[in-house]
């Protein structure tokens, strides 16, 4: 099926340039990588250095762990959702979506 053919019930408000999709993908990837690396360093410093093991720093390390979890599990799915909303860049076609849900 080429991009000029539309399935029934498939509504696209506009065609998204491929360059925008690539730019957004790279931006999301950079944000996710920076969140993972930065928060992992916070967790490492708090766990290795005895001087940094205070109640406040454990709280900060706990928040960093939550951010690492978001960076690993939420941001990639958000990228997929955003690309799916943008138009023809479907990660799952209609049949696969109906089987999953």
Secondary structure, DSSP 8 states (H G I E B T S, - for coil): --TT---TT---SS---HHHHHHHHHHHHHHHHHHHHHHHHHHHHHHH-GGG-SHHHHHHHHHHHHHHHHHHHTHHHHHHHHHHHHSS--SS-HHHHHHH-
